[in-house]
Amino acid sequence: MGKRIGFLISFIVLSLGLKAQDMSVEMADTFREEGKIYVVVAVVAVAFLGLFIYLITQDLRLRKLEKSMEK
C-alpha cells in the first residue's frame, strides 16, 4: 500500500512539471484578445444555472410525491 501511494505521489509531481512547459492555448488566447471569453463564461454560467434550477425543482417534486405516498 505504501509503495502505491509513493508511486502515485511521484507520478503526480513529475506530471506537473511536464504540464508547465507550454500552457498557452491558441483558441483561448484569441477569445481573450477579442473579448469573447466573457460570452463563453456567461453561456456556461447560464447553462449551469439552468441545470441547477432544474435539479432543485425535480427534487422538490420528488419530495412532494414521497410525502403524498407516505399518507
C-alpha positions in Angstrom: 0.0 0.0 0.0 2.8 2.4 0.9 4.6 1.7 -2.4 1.4 2.6 -4.3 1.0 5.9 -2.6 4.6 6.8 -3.1 4.4 5.9 -6.8 1.2 7.9 -7.2 2.7 11.0 -5.5 5.9 10.8 -7.6 3.9 10.4 -10.8 1.8 13.5 -9.9 4.8 15.6 -9.1 6.6 14.6 -12.4 3.5 15.1 -14.5 3.0 18.7 -13.1 6.5 19.6 -14.3 5.6 18.4 -17.8 2.4 20.4 -18.0 4.2 23.6 -17.0 6.1 23.7 -20.3 3.6 25.3 -22.6 0.3 26.4 -21.1 -0.9 28.7 -24.0 -4.0 27.6 -25.8 -4.4 29.4 -29.1 -8.2 29.4 -29.1 -8.4 30.7 -25.5 -5.9 33.4 -26.3 -7.9 34.5 -29.3 -11.1 34.7 -27.3 -9.4 36.7 -24.6 -7.9 39.2 -27.1 -11.3 39.7 -28.8 -13.3 39.9 -25.5 -15.4 36.8 -26.4 -14.2 34.9 -23.4 -16.8 36.7 -21.3 -19.5 35.5 -23.7 -18.3 31.9 -23.3 -18.2 32.2 -19.5 -21.7 33.7 -19.5 -23.1 30.9 -21.6 -21.5 28.3 -19.4 -22.8 30.0 -16.3 -26.3 30.2 -17.7 -26.2 26.5 -18.6 -25.1 25.5 -15.1 -27.7 27.8 -13.5 -30.4 26.2 -15.6 -29.3 22.7 -14.7 -29.1 23.7 -11.1 -32.7 25.1 -11.1 -34.0 22.1 -13.0 -32.4 19.7 -10.4 -33.9 21.7 -7.5 -37.4 21.7 -9.0 -37.1 17.9 -9.6 -36.1 17.4 -6.0 -39.0 19.5 -4.7 -41.4 17.5 -6.9 -39.9 14.2 -5.7 -40.2 15.2 -2.0 -43.8 16.2 -2.6 -44.6 12.9 -4.2 -42.8 11.0 -1.4 -44.9 12.9 1.2 -48.1 12.1 -0.6 -47.2 8.4 -0.8 -46.5 8.2 3.0 -50.0 9.1 3.9 
